Every structure is written in structure tokens, then in C-alpha cells.
């Protein structure tokens, strides 16, 4: 199944962040939105809905109901249907969904821990929120987890 952009309901915050790390564009609904507002937003913007609300998933045809409330199981279920592209890993900000821009470490003028400046050749800067990321040990652990999750879903 192919879907370009997703919209996750407020019960799927952790899933949303992980999907963004995997390169999926995912907007996130706040808990104050009604089901009608969510459906209207998805329809207007051609978004595929990810939800833990069975009734909502039945009301909106382009939706994926997440049975589990455990994010690792949700990720496995999702990637079994929507295949991630490893070329897109770490291209979106997990916080705001903005694009991450590769920047040479010497060209980045913001504050960074000294070790990052010494050990890294580049950073990734979110074009929307300005958050900065680099390929440290946390990056390696996230990539390992993504590979474990997607191992059974890749073809």
C-alpha cells in the first residue's frame, strides 16, 4: 500500500516520532480535536489517518487502525503495510515533521557540545523548528532499533 502523508491521532505520539525518523511525513492531531475535525483535515489535505480509535477508523476510509497500544508493535504493524525507504531515514524532524538539512559542522554557527564539534563532520538542522541532531551513539541505537523492527517487513 502506498500513502504519501499521514495524520496520527493524539494517542500515537511515540509512533509518530518513530515514523518521522523513518522518513514518513506524519502530522499529529492534538487531543482537543473532534473526530469530525480530524476527518475534515484528513480529507482536505489527502492524509492517511493512523488511529487507536476503532470508530474513527470506520468513519474514515483511508485509515489504519492500530490495535496495540505498544509503539513497537504499532511500528511492526505499520511497516508490514507501508514499506519504509532506508534512503529517507533521518530526513524529517521527529519533533515537528520539518525537513532536516545536512550542514557541515564548520558551517553551523549555533551552539553545540564541544565533543560534537570535535567528533562530527556534519549536523542535521530542522528547517522548521531549528532543532539540531548529529550521528552519535543515540543515532546508532535508533538505527539498530529501526532495522530490528523492519527486518520482517522488508522485501
Backbone bond lengths (Angstrom), bond angles and torsions (degrees), N, CA, C in turn:
res aa  C-N    CA-C-N  psi(-1)  N-CA   C-N-CA  omega(-1)  CA-C   N-CA-C  phi
1 X - - - 1.455 - - 1.520 108.64 -
2 X 1.314 116.94 140.97 1.463 121.89 -178.26 1.520 109.12 -119.98
3 X 1.304 116.40 124.50 1.457 122.64 173.04 1.525 106.52 -136.57
4 X 1.311 116.05 137.20 1.459 120.18 -176.18 1.522 113.11 -83.25
5 X 1.332 116.01 -45.81 1.460 119.66 -175.84 1.521 109.58 -134.70
6 X 1.324 114.01 149.32 1.461 120.16 -175.25 1.519 110.90 -124.20
7 X 1.328 113.74 162.56 1.457 121.97 175.92 1.515 106.14 -136.49
8 X 1.319 116.66 118.93 1.462 121.08 -177.79 1.519 109.96 -103.42
9 X 1.325 115.72 138.96 1.455 118.45 177.91 1.528 110.18 -74.88
10 X 1.307 116.37 171.16 1.468 121.79 -171.27 1.525 114.02 -67.02
11 X 1.324 117.73 -8.52 1.463 121.01 178.59 1.532 112.14 -88.83
12 X 1.333 116.99 1.51 1.465 120.85 -172.82 1.535 112.79 -123.30
13 X 1.320 116.95 39.55 1.461 120.73 -177.84 1.521 113.89 -62.91
14 X 1.307 117.63 -46.99 1.468 120.88 -178.72 1.531 110.34 -66.59
15 X 1.324 116.94 -42.45 1.460 120.88 175.98 1.523 109.96 -57.99
16 X 1.327 116.71 -44.41 1.462 121.33 -179.34 1.527 111.16 -56.46
17 X 1.319 117.13 -47.58 1.464 120.18 -179.28 1.536 111.58 -61.81
18 X 1.332 116.90 -42.32 1.467 120.19 -179.96 1.529 111.09 -67.75
19 X 1.311 117.82 -39.59 1.468 119.70 178.59 1.522 110.91 -64.30
20 X 1.314 116.67 -38.75 1.467 119.69 176.49 1.528 110.60 -62.90
21 X 1.330 117.92 -40.46 1.464 120.65 176.66 1.527 111.20 -60.55
22 X 1.334 115.81 -29.26 1.462 120.89 179.70 1.529 112.10 -87.38
23 X 1.333 116.82 2.55 1.458 120.64 175.00 1.517 115.32 93.43
24 X 1.319 117.93 7.94 1.465 120.48 177.18 1.525 109.19 -87.82
25 X 1.314 116.68 130.02 1.455 121.11 177.06 1.527 108.35 -77.66
26 X 1.333 116.00 115.09 1.461 121.16 -176.10 1.524 109.99 -132.51
27 X 1.329 115.34 115.74 1.465 119.87 170.68 1.521 106.98 -81.77
28 X 1.331 115.96 158.55 1.459 120.53 -174.92 1.519 110.05 -127.27
29 X 1.333 115.91 126.16 1.461 122.01 -179.41 1.518 110.34 -81.93
30 X 1.305 116.27 137.43 1.459 120.28 173.89 1.524 108.86 -80.96
31 X 1.311 116.64 157.92 1.468 121.26 -174.39 1.524 113.03 -71.23
32 X 1.335 118.16 -11.08 1.460 119.88 -179.74 1.531 113.34 -85.63
33 X 1.332 117.70 -2.71 1.457 120.62 179.65 1.527 111.01 -82.93
34 X 1.313 115.88 140.73 1.458 120.34 175.71 1.524 109.26 -81.51
35 X 1.316 116.21 163.78 1.462 120.18 176.84 1.526 110.74 -58.79
36 X 1.329 117.29 -40.44 1.468 120.63 178.89 1.530 111.26 -61.79
37 X 1.338 117.03 -39.37 1.464 120.38 178.56 1.524 110.94 -67.09
38 X 1.317 116.99 -39.24 1.472 120.99 177.76 1.519 110.16 -63.38
39 X 1.322 116.93 -47.55 1.465 120.75 179.76 1.520 110.53 -61.87
40 X 1.319 117.36 -43.29 1.460 121.41 179.17 1.525 111.06 -60.73
41 X 1.328 116.85 -45.25 1.465 120.97 179.88 1.532 111.01 -63.46
42 X 1.316 116.67 -43.95 1.471 120.50 179.59 1.526 111.28 -64.01
43 X 1.315 116.48 -42.61 1.463 120.98 -179.47 1.528 110.59 -64.28
44 X 1.322 115.65 -49.54 1.468 121.81 -177.51 1.525 111.92 -61.47
45 X 1.334 117.26 -36.38 1.464 121.85 -175.05 1.525 114.25 -104.55
46 X 1.329 116.52 7.86 1.477 122.13 178.05 1.530 111.34 55.21
47 X 1.326 115.49 51.77 1.458 121.89 -178.35 1.523 110.62 -105.75
48 X 1.308 115.37 144.19 1.458 122.40 175.69 1.524 106.57 -90.16
49 X 1.319 117.31 125.08 1.460 122.92 -174.08 1.524 112.19 -87.16
50 X 1.323 115.37 132.02 1.463 123.08 172.03 1.519 106.16 -110.83
51 X 1.330 116.92 126.07 1.458 118.43 -173.98 1.519 112.71 -149.47
52 X 1.340 114.98 153.74 1.466 122.61 171.79 1.527 109.70 -99.36
53 X 1.323 117.42 0.86 1.455 123.56 -177.52 1.533 109.14 -97.45
54 X 1.339 116.01 104.62 1.467 120.20 -176.05 1.530 111.52 -59.05
55 X 1.329 117.00 -43.68 1.468 120.22 -178.94 1.527 110.82 -61.20
56 X 1.324 116.53 -42.84 1.464 120.77 178.51 1.523 110.52 -62.82
57 X 1.314 117.43 -41.45 1.473 120.46 179.98 1.527 111.19 -64.22
58 X 1.317 117.35 -31.29 1.472 120.77 178.13 1.527 111.68 -75.52
59 X 1.313 116.63 -26.94 1.471 120.99 -179.16 1.528 112.66 -80.15
60 X 1.323 117.18 -24.83 1.467 120.76 -176.96 1.525 108.44 -119.52
61 X 1.302 115.44 114.96 1.467 121.42 -171.98 1.534 113.67 -59.91
62 X 1.307 117.16 -41.87 1.466 121.26 -177.73 1.532 109.35 -86.88
63 X 1.323 115.26 69.13 1.463 118.94 -177.85 1.522 111.17 -139.56
64 X 1.319 114.00 162.34 1.455 122.31 177.88 1.519 106.40 -130.77
65 X 1.319 115.61 114.83 1.457 120.73 179.86 1.519 109.41 -84.82
66 X 1.330 116.86 125.29 1.453 123.25 178.34 1.526 108.45 -93.95
67 X 1.314 116.36 107.94 1.466 119.55 -179.03 1.516 112.52 -68.80
68 X 1.306 116.09 -43.68 1.463 120.60 -175.32 1.525 110.95 -80.11
69 X 1.328 115.32 150.91 1.459 119.00 172.18 1.536 110.92 -101.98
70 X 1.325 116.65 10.15 1.464 122.96 178.38 1.532 108.09 -99.99
71 X 1.328 116.28 120.58 1.459 119.74 -171.96 1.528 113.66 -60.45
72 X 1.325 119.18 -34.95 1.468 120.19 179.28 1.526 111.06 -64.50
73 X 1.315 116.88 -40.19 1.469 120.32 176.40 1.528 110.33 -67.37
74 X 1.334 117.08 -38.55 1.460 120.97 177.25 1.526 110.42 -61.22
75 X 1.332 116.46 -43.63 1.463 120.56 179.00 1.525 111.72 -62.58
76 X 1.316 116.54 -41.92 1.469 119.99 178.51 1.522 110.67 -64.21
77 X 1.324 116.84 -43.40 1.470 120.71 178.34 1.529 110.50 -62.93
78 X 1.317 116.55 -44.29 1.456 121.58 -178.65 1.526 111.04 -63.43
79 X 1.341 117.14 -49.85 1.465 119.96 -175.79 1.526 113.10 -72.00
80 X 1.326 117.11 -15.29 1.465 119.52 172.78 1.533 110.66 -70.81
81 X 1.321 116.50 -25.58 1.466 121.78 -179.24 1.525 111.51 -101.85
82 X 1.305 117.20 -44.04 1.464 123.42 -178.44 1.522 108.36 -110.86
83 X 1.308 115.95 104.32 1.467 121.22 -175.26 1.527 111.08 -73.23
84 X 1.309 117.72 125.01 1.463 119.39 177.20 1.523 110.96 -75.67
85 X 1.307 115.61 152.75 1.454 122.76 176.70 1.527 107.49 -106.54
86 X 1.327 118.49 110.85 1.468 120.35 -178.86 1.530 113.99 -54.59
87 X 1.326 117.66 -24.37 1.466 120.92 177.31 1.529 111.50 -65.60
88 X 1.327 116.66 -20.64 1.467 121.03 -177.92 1.528 113.28 -97.62
89 X 1.334 117.41 -4.97 1.464 119.88 178.78 1.532 109.27 -57.04
90 X 1.316 116.18 138.97 1.463 124.11 175.34 1.531 112.77 59.79
91 X 1.329 116.43 36.96 1.464 120.66 175.58 1.524 111.55 -108.96
92 X 1.342 116.99 -9.65 1.468 120.98 179.31 1.524 110.27 -123.93
93 X 1.307 115.52 146.09 1.459 121.35 177.96 1.528 109.33 -70.56
94 X 1.338 117.97 126.13 1.461 119.96 179.52 1.530 112.85 -68.31
95 X 1.321 117.18 -18.21 1.459 121.46 -178.22 1.531 111.77 -85.11
96 X 1.349 116.94 -48.89 1.477 118.98 -172.45 1.520 115.01 -120.65
97 X 1.332 118.65 -5.97 1.473 122.80 179.55 1.531 112.79 79.68
98 X 1.328 118.24 7.17 1.459 121.05 177.65 1.522 110.86 -74.07
99 X 1.313 116.21 161.72 1.468 121.34 178.53 1.518 110.47 -72.83
100 X 1.332 115.51 139.77 1.463 121.07 175.23 1.526 108.92 -93.48
101 X 1.310 115.31 130.33 1.457 121.96 -178.44 1.529 108.58 -106.12
102 X 1.352 116.21 122.21 1.468 120.40 175.77 1.518 108.72 -68.36
103 X 1.322 114.80 130.00 1.461 120.18 -178.41 1.521 108.60 -133.52
104 X 1.324 117.18 130.07 1.461 120.33 175.86 1.522 108.46 -60.56
105 X 1.315 115.23 140.87 1.466 120.66 -176.29 1.533 111.09 -57.38
106 X 1.316 117.09 -36.78 1.469 119.44 -179.15 1.533 112.31 -72.91
107 X 1.329 116.98 -18.46 1.464 120.56 179.06 1.526 112.66 -91.07
108 X 1.335 116.95 -10.72 1.461 119.99 -179.58 1.527 109.14 -86.08
109 X 1.324 116.30 122.15 1.466 120.76 -174.56 1.532 113.37 -98.67
110 X 1.322 117.60 -5.56 1.462 120.43 -179.58 1.518 112.56 -76.91
111 X 1.308 115.27 175.23 1.466 121.41 178.84 1.523 110.70 -74.91
112 X 1.313 115.26 138.14 1.463 122.90 175.91 1.520 108.20 -142.96
113 X 1.315 117.25 152.14 1.466 118.84 172.08 1.536 109.60 -58.60
114 X 1.309 116.48 144.68 1.463 121.71 -177.80 1.524 111.80 -53.96
115 X 1.324 117.05 -43.36 1.459 120.78 -179.51 1.519 113.05 -60.48
116 X 1.315 116.52 -34.64 1.462 120.23 178.60 1.523 109.26 -66.16
117 X 1.299 116.82 -45.39 1.477 120.20 178.73 1.534 111.47 -60.80
118 X 1.337 116.64 -35.64 1.466 120.49 -178.20 1.520 113.13 -79.10
119 X 1.334 117.00 -35.77 1.462 120.72 -171.03 1.528 115.55 -100.05
120 X 1.314 117.45 -20.29 1.458 119.92 -174.95 1.527 111.85 -103.21
121 X 1.323 115.45 148.08 1.463 121.13 176.66 1.524 111.30 -96.31
122 X 1.344 115.64 -19.35 1.464 119.96 -178.13 1.520 109.90 -153.14
123 X 1.304 114.88 161.79 1.455 122.87 171.39 1.530 106.75 -128.93
124 X 1.304 114.80 165.52 1.455 121.50 177.15 1.523 107.04 -117.84
125 X 1.311 116.75 122.12 1.459 121.85 -175.42 1.524 108.69 -113.74
126 X 1.337 116.24 129.06 1.459 120.17 177.86 1.525 108.64 -72.66
127 X 1.319 116.01 126.82 1.464 120.43 -178.25 1.526 111.94 -70.94
128 X 1.345 117.17 -17.96 1.463 119.90 -178.31 1.526 113.16 -96.74
129 X 1.328 117.46 -52.54 1.472 119.54 -174.71 1.524 113.30 -102.25
130 X 1.342 118.15 -10.75 1.453 121.48 177.20 1.522 115.25 82.11
131 X 1.330 118.26 -1.26 1.475 120.51 179.54 1.529 108.75 -61.50
132 X 1.339 115.49 144.03 1.461 121.66 -176.40 1.532 109.51 -114.46
133 X 1.323 115.56 135.93 1.465 122.78 178.97 1.521 108.84 -127.06
134 X 1.348 115.83 156.57 1.465 121.35 174.90 1.523 108.15 -147.14
135 X 1.330 114.80 167.01 1.463 121.20 -174.04 1.522 111.63 -90.27
136 X 1.311 116.58 69.45 1.456 121.86 176.87 1.515 110.86 -93.44
137 X 1.322 116.28 -161.40 1.469 121.14 -177.67 1.530 111.50 -64.36
138 X 1.326 117.34 -31.96 1.460 120.87 178.07 1.534 110.04 -64.05
139 X 1.326 116.18 -39.80 1.461 122.23 177.09 1.534 110.05 -58.12
140 X 1.327 116.53 -47.06 1.463 121.54 -179.62 1.529 111.32 -62.06
141 X 1.324 116.64 -40.55 1.468 120.53 179.50 1.530 111.20 -66.79
142 X 1.327 116.84 -38.98 1.467 120.71 178.32 1.520 109.84 -66.04
143 X 1.315 117.50 -45.91 1.461 121.04 179.50 1.528 110.78 -61.09
144 X 1.316 117.16 -40.95 1.468 120.93 177.91 1.528 110.11 -61.56
145 X 1.321 117.18 -44.14 1.463 121.27 179.47 1.532 110.90 -63.91
146 X 1.333 117.46 -42.56 1.468 121.04 178.00 1.524 109.78 -60.49
147 X 1.331 116.97 -44.37 1.463 120.34 -179.70 1.528 111.58 -64.32
148 X 1.328 117.46 -37.31 1.466 120.58 176.38 1.528 110.88 -64.84
149 X 1.315 116.49 -43.53 1.461 122.24 -178.59 1.520 111.13 -64.07
150 X 1.321 116.02 -43.46 1.463 120.09 -172.62 1.526 113.73 -89.58
151 X 1.317 117.27 -5.21 1.469 120.63 -176.56 1.520 112.45 -51.68
152 X 1.301 117.25 -45.84 1.462 121.15 -177.72 1.505 114.12 -81.75
153 X 1.350 117.47 -11.27 1.463 118.79 -176.04 1.537 113.24 -103.76
154 X 1.323 117.29 -7.78 1.470 119.93 -178.99 1.526 109.71 -81.68
155 X 1.316 113.62 143.51 1.472 117.48 175.79 1.503 110.97 -127.61
